[in-house]
Amino acid sequence: MADLTVRPMTTDDAGRVLAIYQAGLDGGDASFETVAPTWPAFDAGKLPGHRFVAVDGDGAVLGWVAVSPTSTRAVYAGVVEHSIYVDTAARGRGVARLLLDALIESTEAAGIWTIQSGVFPENAASLALHQRAGFRVIGVRERVGRHHGRWRDVVLVERRSPVIS
């Protein structure tokens, strides 16, 4: 991890971020989505203060994390849903944990009290990562949607901030 750093995501990262996103979707266990959005759609759906990329010593983007609001209602202003994707060639190097730690720090600094996500149960690496980062399983939505012709369950995970009360 010594050669890895995390920095805010910029528009210049768009091509690499979307390529990593698409590769994750192509793997089949990341999302119900099958095609990464355009950059304008991605940009419009993610909160600007909580988007990060992990880069290696050469500045190559190896992964990203970003959040979306869960609702426009004021009562849910402190609840976000996150996505995290790592280049397949960079997996196992601690990239995802660095990104998740940066996200937790930025959201807590902004007064966000809950980060949540839905993970396919087959994505054991993601579930383990989230558990190590303080997320808990809050339930399983069984057969919630069809993906590549088969019904899929989704494990709901959340992290409640211990510093925001």
DOMIFI-87867 format. One record per residue (C-alpha): x, y, z; residue number from 1. Coordinates in steps of 0.1 Angstrom, whole numbers. Layout:
% residues N
<node px="X" py="Y" pz="Z" voza="NUM"/>
...
***
This chain:
% residues 165
<node px="0" py="0" pz="0" voza="1"/>
<node px="30" py="23" pz="3" voza="2"/>
<node px="28" py="33" pz="-34" voza="3"/>
<node px="-10" py="40" pz="-32" voza="4"/>
<node px="-26" py="73" pz="-24" voza="5"/>
<node px="-62" py="85" pz="-24" voza="6"/>
<node px="-72" py="118" pz="-38" voza="7"/>
<node px="-105" py="135" pz="-48" voza="8"/>
<node px="-119" py="123" pz="-81" voza="9"/>
<node px="-118" py="149" pz="-110" voza="10"/>
<node px="-133" py="151" pz="-144" voza="11"/>
<node px="-99" py="141" pz="-158" voza="12"/>
<node px="-105" py="107" pz="-142" voza="13"/>
<node px="-137" py="101" pz="-160" voza="14"/>
<node px="-124" py="77" pz="-186" voza="15"/>
<node px="-105" py="55" pz="-162" voza="16"/>
<node px="-133" py="56" pz="-136" voza="17"/>
<node px="-159" py="45" pz="-161" voza="18"/>
<node px="-136" py="18" pz="-175" voza="19"/>
<node px="-131" py="3" pz="-140" voza="20"/>
<node px="-168" py="6" pz="-134" voza="21"/>
<node px="-176" py="-13" pz="-166" voza="22"/>
<node px="-151" py="-40" pz="-158" voza="23"/>
<node px="-167" py="-45" pz="-125" voza="24"/>
<node px="-201" py="-47" pz="-141" voza="25"/>
<node px="-188" py="-72" pz="-167" voza="26"/>
<node px="-177" py="-94" pz="-138" voza="27"/>
<node px="-213" py="-100" pz="-130" voza="28"/>
<node px="-213" py="-97" pz="-92" voza="29"/>
<node px="-211" py="-59" pz="-87" voza="30"/>
<node px="-245" py="-45" pz="-96" voza="31"/>
<node px="-278" py="-51" pz="-114" voza="32"/>
<node px="-265" py="-25" pz="-139" voza="33"/>
<node px="-248" py="-39" pz="-170" voza="34"/>
<node px="-235" py="-8" pz="-187" voza="35"/>
<node px="-216" py="20" pz="-170" voza="36"/>
<node px="-233" py="54" pz="-173" voza="37"/>
<node px="-220" py="83" pz="-193" voza="38"/>
<node px="-198" py="107" pz="-174" voza="39"/>
<node px="-225" py="134" pz="-172" voza="40"/>
<node px="-250" py="109" pz="-157" voza="41"/>
<node px="-223" py="96" pz="-133" voza="42"/>
<node px="-214" py="131" pz="-123" voza="43"/>
<node px="-250" py="142" pz="-118" voza="44"/>
<node px="-258" py="112" pz="-96" voza="45"/>
<node px="-228" py="114" pz="-72" voza="46"/>
<node px="-223" py="139" pz="-44" voza="47"/>
<node px="-192" py="160" pz="-53" voza="48"/>
<node px="-176" py="161" pz="-19" voza="49"/>
<node px="-174" py="124" pz="-15" voza="50"/>
<node px="-157" py="110" pz="-46" voza="51"/>
<node px="-123" py="96" pz="-44" voza="52"/>
<node px="-98" py="76" pz="-66" voza="53"/>
<node px="-69" py="55" pz="-55" voza="54"/>
<node px="-38" py="60" pz="-76" voza="55"/>
<node px="-4" py="43" pz="-78" voza="56"/>
<node px="30" py="59" pz="-78" voza="57"/>
<node px="27" py="67" pz="-115" voza="58"/>
<node px="-7" py="84" pz="-110" voza="59"/>
<node px="-27" py="56" pz="-126" voza="60"/>
<node px="-62" py="53" pz="-112" voza="61"/>
<node px="-67" py="18" pz="-96" voza="62"/>
<node px="-101" py="23" pz="-81" voza="63"/>
<node px="-128" py="47" pz="-70" voza="64"/>
<node px="-155" py="53" pz="-44" voza="65"/>
<node px="-185" py="77" pz="-45" voza="66"/>
<node px="-218" py="82" pz="-29" voza="67"/>
<node px="-253" py="91" pz="-39" voza="68"/>
<node px="-281" py="106" pz="-17" voza="69"/>
<node px="-307" py="80" pz="-7" voza="70"/>
<node px="-335" py="105" pz="-7" voza="71"/>
<node px="-342" py="142" pz="-13" voza="72"/>
<node px="-362" py="143" pz="20" voza="73"/>
<node px="-344" py="164" pz="47" voza="74"/>
<node px="-347" py="137" pz="73" voza="75"/>
<node px="-324" py="115" pz="52" voza="76"/>
<node px="-298" py="142" pz="46" voza="77"/>
<node px="-272" py="122" pz="66" voza="78"/>
<node px="-277" py="89" pz="47" voza="79"/>
<node px="-259" py="80" pz="16" voza="80"/>
<node px="-254" py="50" pz="-6" voza="81"/>
<node px="-219" py="42" pz="-18" voza="82"/>
<node px="-203" py="24" pz="-47" voza="83"/>
<node px="-168" py="11" pz="-47" voza="84"/>
<node px="-149" py="-4" pz="-77" voza="85"/>
<node px="-113" py="-16" pz="-80" voza="86"/>
<node px="-94" py="-25" pz="-112" voza="87"/>
<node px="-92" py="-62" pz="-115" voza="88"/>
<node px="-54" py="-61" pz="-118" voza="89"/>
<node px="-52" py="-41" pz="-85" voza="90"/>
<node px="-73" py="-63" pz="-63" voza="91"/>
<node px="-58" py="-76" pz="-31" voza="92"/>
<node px="-35" py="-46" pz="-27" voza="93"/>
<node px="-56" py="-27" pz="-1" voza="94"/>
<node px="-71" py="-3" pz="-27" voza="95"/>
<node px="-107" py="-8" pz="-16" voza="96"/>
<node px="-99" py="-3" pz="21" voza="97"/>
<node px="-80" py="29" pz="15" voza="98"/>
<node px="-109" py="42" pz="-5" voza="99"/>
<node px="-135" py="32" pz="20" voza="100"/>
<node px="-115" py="48" pz="49" voza="101"/>
<node px="-113" py="81" pz="29" voza="102"/>
<node px="-150" py="79" pz="23" voza="103"/>
<node px="-158" py="73" pz="59" voza="104"/>
<node px="-135" py="103" pz="69" voza="105"/>
<node px="-151" py="126" pz="44" voza="106"/>
<node px="-187" py="117" pz="52" voza="107"/>
<node px="-182" py="119" pz="89" voza="108"/>
<node px="-166" py="154" pz="85" voza="109"/>
<node px="-197" py="164" pz="66" voza="110"/>
<node px="-221" py="152" pz="92" voza="111"/>
<node px="-233" py="121" pz="73" voza="112"/>
<node px="-243" py="95" pz="99" voza="113"/>
<node px="-251" py="64" pz="77" voza="114"/>
<node px="-233" py="49" pz="47" voza="115"/>
<node px="-252" py="20" pz="31" voza="116"/>
<node px="-250" py="-3" pz="1" voza="117"/>
<node px="-264" py="-34" pz="-14" voza="118"/>
<node px="-240" py="-63" pz="-22" voza="119"/>
<node px="-247" py="-95" pz="-40" voza="120"/>
<node px="-241" py="-124" pz="-15" voza="121"/>
<node px="-217" py="-140" pz="-40" voza="122"/>
<node px="-194" py="-110" pz="-37" voza="123"/>
<node px="-176" py="-124" pz="-6" voza="124"/>
<node px="-146" py="-100" pz="-9" voza="125"/>
<node px="-169" py="-70" pz="-8" voza="126"/>
<node px="-188" py="-83" pz="22" voza="127"/>
<node px="-156" py="-90" pz="41" voza="128"/>
<node px="-142" py="-56" pz="33" voza="129"/>
<node px="-173" py="-39" pz="46" voza="130"/>
<node px="-173" py="-60" pz="78" voza="131"/>
<node px="-137" py="-50" pz="84" voza="132"/>
<node px="-145" py="-14" pz="79" voza="133"/>
<node px="-173" py="-14" pz="105" voza="134"/>
<node px="-203" py="-21" pz="83" voza="135"/>
<node px="-230" py="-45" pz="95" voza="136"/>
<node px="-255" py="-66" pz="76" voza="137"/>
<node px="-290" py="-53" pz="82" voza="138"/>
<node px="-308" py="-78" pz="60" voza="139"/>
<node px="-311" py="-97" pz="28" voza="140"/>
<node px="-336" py="-88" pz="1" voza="141"/>
<node px="-344" py="-121" pz="-15" voza="142"/>
<node px="-349" py="-124" pz="-52" voza="143"/>
<node px="-352" py="-86" pz="-54" voza="144"/>
<node px="-343" py="-84" pz="-91" voza="145"/>
<node px="-333" py="-104" pz="-122" voza="146"/>
<node px="-298" py="-101" pz="-135" voza="147"/>
<node px="-285" py="-119" pz="-166" voza="148"/>
<node px="-317" py="-140" pz="-165" voza="149"/>
<node px="-316" py="-152" pz="-129" voza="150"/>
<node px="-331" py="-139" pz="-97" voza="151"/>
<node px="-305" py="-123" pz="-73" voza="152"/>
<node px="-305" py="-116" pz="-36" voza="153"/>
<node px="-290" py="-84" pz="-22" voza="154"/>
<node px="-273" py="-81" pz="12" voza="155"/>
<node px="-279" py="-47" pz="27" voza="156"/>
<node px="-250" py="-33" pz="47" voza="157"/>
<node px="-246" py="-1" pz="66" voza="158"/>
<node px="-222" py="18" pz="87" voza="159"/>
<node px="-235" py="41" pz="114" voza="160"/>
<node px="-210" py="68" pz="124" voza="161"/>
<node px="-199" py="64" pz="160" voza="162"/>
<node px="-189" py="101" pz="161" voza="163"/>
<node px="-222" py="117" pz="149" voza="164"/>
<node px="-250" py="116" pz="174" voza="165"/>
***
